[in-house]
Amino acid sequence: MIPCLFKYLFGFDCLGCGFQRSLFLLFQGEFLAAFKMYPALYSTLFFFGFCVFYFFDKSKKYKKLIWNLAFLNLFFVVFGYYLKHFYF
C-alpha cells in the first residue's frame, strides 16, 4: 500500500486515508468491512465512474450534474471521516 504523505507529515488521517485498504477489501468481497474502513468508498467510486463516462461521452452536457455529484461526494467523504473517527 502507498503510505499517506499527509499522515506522515501531520500525524493524523486525511480525508482520503483508508481508501486503498477499503478498495482492496471490496475486491475481496468484504463489502461491510470496506464500508467501515472508508465509508465514502461507494459514493467515490460512483463519482469517478460517472466522470469516466463523461470523459468518453461529451455529446451531452453533464457538467452541472458532475458538480452536484462532486459536492454530494464531498459531503459523504466528510461525513464518513466523522463516522470513521468518532463512531466506529
Helices and strands as residue ranges (DSSP letters): H 5-10, H 19-27, H 31-37, H 41-56, H 63-86
